[in-house]
Structures are given as structure tokens and as C-alpha cells.
Amino acid sequence: MENKKPLSPHIQVYQWHISSLVSITHRITGIINIILITIICLWISSLLFGEKNYEIINNFLSSLMGKFLILGLTWSFSFQALSEIRHLIMDLGYCFELRATKITGLLVIFGSIFLTIIFYLIGKVFI
Amino acid sequence: MVQIGLPDNSKIKKGKYFKDKTGSTNLRKVNVYRWDPSTEENPRIDTYEVDMNNCPSKVLDILNKIKNEIDPTLAYRRSCAHGVCGSCAMNMDGKNGLACTTPHKEIDGDINIYPLPHLKVKKDLIGDLDGLYKQYQSIEPWLKSNSKSETKEIFQSKEDRAKLDGAYECIMCACCSTSCPSYWWNGDKYLGPAVLLQAYRWIIDSRDEERNSRLKKVADELKLYRCHTILNCTSACPKGLNPAKAIAEIKKMLATANI
């Protein structure tokens, strides 16, 4: 009898808003960062095994896919960092009013895009 | 455990369509979650055409109109109709709130009404809140004073009394707890925003003498720290309270207190 009761719909019907979006993206970018940093570390250690490995990596990173990956990583790092700062402010007990959470959430979203563009331009001009 | 999809017996089917019989020109479609415990069937969404010319301003008025004039089998909780009792908490247009204080004018398009999210449904819009009430009991929501004199008033300064503002107004409607994804996935262990706000209310009460043991009791990886400041709770609260801030304050006390 007890198990017969259905579960009411949750994530299927619940409306997204800025702070829930930032929260889930924070988690996703966290996972992406861990995976990508691991891959980068493996790449760097592969340099120990010769020059050829360097070329393979260089070719890959110069390809369209490689550039997309780098830009994506830049964004996910920027997002993670800004969102973490937002969390730190909240841990101090500030910015919990609905308006404030909306503003800080938007700052994180647009700030991460802005930082990605800045890093891209720095890379393009100076490197 | 995180389960994104609904179990097989909870998948929603299309239900009946109740066409308008009044001949009104001002109609709105209202989609309502229905489940009848006396049948073996899955939940369904029934659609009602409601005459808005003769309907007061709140979502609860629509439900009353459906129950009185169109389909008397619809079941939902309601009592005061003034945002005081917290009975008519439900999910309207993807957001939790009290049906009696939510104007239907603020909802665009069809009105979708579901029970509070991630609860076992008893019937139609009535969710099972037993688990939440048990958790509420577990934080012992009453004044614990060891003072010998029980005939004398316990004094509280105006400043100390002001600390309870924003916590004592909670009506335990469960809008916040059932809006919280952390509570969806870990509702059996995580206390959830409603109960933690009440825990906070007793922790900061200057008359209470069990502050440290109360703090110790909630200081738990699962009971308290499952709050990831998603803030669905604060945006859902129909009384404009801020459970997320209260939880942050408890975390802060635990980080600074020496217990």
C-alpha cells in the first residue's frame, strides 16, 4: 500500500532561477575542471617521453577542437573562481537577500564570459 | 540518492478535458495534477476550462471554483485562505507558494498546478509531509529552560527579541523544503530549510538554555551541510523569510563557537 503512492514531480516542473542555475553550473564546472586538469597533467608528464609528444599536443591544441577545449576550460575556470568567491561572501553571511543573490549570480555569469574574452585577447596579443 | 527521473508508477499521463459549460468568453485553461489512490492508475493531468469572469483573484479561488462547479472529486488542502495556516501550499507555474496568496494574474498562459515537489502523493494535490514533521519534532521546537522558578516571567531584551524576527513568522507550509534540490535527493537525512530555520529560531532565543546542545545536534554533514545555497527556499517562501540566511548563520556559529 505504502509503495503505491506516486512521487510528485520535482525537477521536471520546478522553475529555474539565477541562483539555482549558478549552483548547478558551479558543480558541473567543478567536475569539468578536475577532469581537464588531470588530462593536462598527463599531457605535461608525457613530455618527459620525448619531443614527439610535444608536437602531438601542440597540433591538437592548435586545431579547432583544441581551441574550443581551451576556451571552454578558460570559461569553466573563470566561472568556478567567481562562483567560489560568491560562496565565500555567502559563508560570511552576506548577500542573502533575493535581489542581492540575483545580482551576484548575474555577475558570476557575465563575469565569467567577460574573463574568458579577456584571457582570449591576452593570449592572442601577447603569446 | 539522486534520481532525476520519476519512478514508473509516478509517470504522468494525459487526463480528462473538462470543456467550459458556462459559455463564457473569458476562459483560462488550468492543468491540475490528479491521482486517485483507489485505482491502480498512474497520476494524470486534468485540464479544466475555467470562466474567469466570475472568479476572484487568487489561484485558490480557481481551485474552489473547479471543486464547486466543475469537478467535486478534486482534493487539496485549504483552510484559512489568508496566508496564515499554510495548508494550501502547492506548486503553481513551477514555483512553490500558497494558493491563497498567489494571484493568478501573475501567471502567464495556462495555469499548471502540481502538489509540492518530491513528496509521496496521498491524493491529487495532497502530499505526505509526515517526514518533515518528524524532522521538526527532532529539533525539539520548544523552550528549554532549567530555571527553577516556573511561575515567573523570563525577561528578554528588545534587542534579543528582535533576533527572532524573520524566524518566528514561519508557518511550516513546507514550500521552502520541498523546493530544495538537496532536500529532494537527501530528504531522509538533510533537515531542509524549514526545519533548520526553526532550529535557528530556538538556537538564538536568549531565553533558551540549551543553545550548545542544540548546535551540537544539527552539526552534522548531512543534517545541516547539505545546504549548498541554491536559494530555492528563499525565493519560494510565501512569508518572505530567508531560511538560507538562517542556515548560513548556524554554519557561522558552528565555525566560530567553541563546542
HADDOCK unambig.tbl for C-alpha pairs under 7 A between the chains (distance, minus, plus):
assign (segid A and resid 5 and name CA) (segid B and resid 120 and name CA) 5.72 0.50 0.50
assign (segid A and resid 5 and name CA) (segid B and resid 121 and name CA) 5.73 0.50 0.50
assign (segid A and resid 5 and name CA) (segid B and resid 122 and name CA) 6.59 0.50 0.50
assign (segid A and resid 6 and name CA) (segid B and resid 9 and name CA) 5.85 0.50 0.50
assign (segid A and resid 6 and name CA) (segid B and resid 10 and name CA) 4.51 0.50 0.50
assign (segid A and resid 6 and name CA) (segid B and resid 120 and name CA) 5.70 0.50 0.50
assign (segid A and resid 6 and name CA) (segid B and resid 121 and name CA) 5.65 0.50 0.50
assign (segid A and resid 7 and name CA) (segid B and resid 10 and name CA) 5.54 0.50 0.50
assign (segid A and resid 7 and name CA) (segid B and resid 118 and name CA) 5.75 0.50 0.50
assign (segid A and resid 7 and name CA) (segid B and resid 119 and name CA) 5.52 0.50 0.50
assign (segid A and resid 7 and name CA) (segid B and resid 120 and name CA) 4.71 0.50 0.50
assign (segid A and resid 7 and name CA) (segid B and resid 121 and name CA) 6.05 0.50 0.50
assign (segid A and resid 8 and name CA) (segid B and resid 115 and name CA) 6.37 0.50 0.50
assign (segid A and resid 8 and name CA) (segid B and resid 116 and name CA) 7.00 0.50 0.50
assign (segid A and resid 8 and name CA) (segid B and resid 117 and name CA) 5.32 0.50 0.50
assign (segid A and resid 8 and name CA) (segid B and resid 118 and name CA) 4.96 0.50 0.50
assign (segid A and resid 8 and name CA) (segid B and resid 119 and name CA) 5.42 0.50 0.50
assign (segid A and resid 8 and name CA) (segid B and resid 120 and name CA) 6.30 0.50 0.50
assign (segid A and resid 8 and name CA) (segid B and resid 121 and name CA) 6.13 0.50 0.50
assign (segid A and resid 9 and name CA) (segid B and resid 6 and name CA) 6.93 0.50 0.50
assign (segid A and resid 9 and name CA) (segid B and resid 117 and name CA) 5.49 0.50 0.50
assign (segid A and resid 9 and name CA) (segid B and resid 118 and name CA) 5.95 0.50 0.50
assign (segid A and resid 10 and name CA) (segid B and resid 117 and name CA) 4.46 0.50 0.50
assign (segid A and resid 10 and name CA) (segid B and resid 118 and name CA) 5.23 0.50 0.50
assign (segid A and resid 13 and name CA) (segid B and resid 94 and name CA) 5.28 0.50 0.50
assign (segid A and resid 14 and name CA) (segid B and resid 94 and name CA) 4.37 0.50 0.50
assign (segid A and resid 14 and name CA) (segid B and resid 95 and name CA) 6.03 0.50 0.50
assign (segid A and resid 15 and name CA) (segid B and resid 94 and name CA) 4.63 0.50 0.50
assign (segid A and resid 15 and name CA) (segid B and resid 95 and name CA) 5.97 0.50 0.50
assign (segid A and resid 19 and name CA) (segid B and resid 230 and name CA) 5.79 0.50 0.50
assign (segid A and resid 19 and name CA) (segid B and resid 231 and name CA) 6.31 0.50 0.50
assign (segid A and resid 20 and name CA) (segid B and resid 230 and name CA) 4.86 0.50 0.50
assign (segid A and resid 20 and name CA) (segid B and resid 231 and name CA) 6.68 0.50 0.50
assign (segid A and resid 20 and name CA) (segid B and resid 232 and name CA) 6.68 0.50 0.50
assign (segid A and resid 23 and name CA) (segid B and resid 230 and name CA) 5.65 0.50 0.50
assign (segid A and resid 91 and name CA) (segid B and resid 248 and name CA) 6.23 0.50 0.50
assign (segid A and resid 93 and name CA) (segid B and resid 245 and name CA) 6.64 0.50 0.50
assign (segid A and resid 93 and name CA) (segid B and resid 248 and name CA) 5.96 0.50 0.50
assign (segid A and resid 93 and name CA) (segid B and resid 249 and name CA) 6.42 0.50 0.50
assign (segid A and resid 96 and name CA) (segid B and resid 245 and name CA) 5.84 0.50 0.50
assign (segid A and resid 98 and name CA) (segid B and resid 235 and name CA) 6.68 0.50 0.50
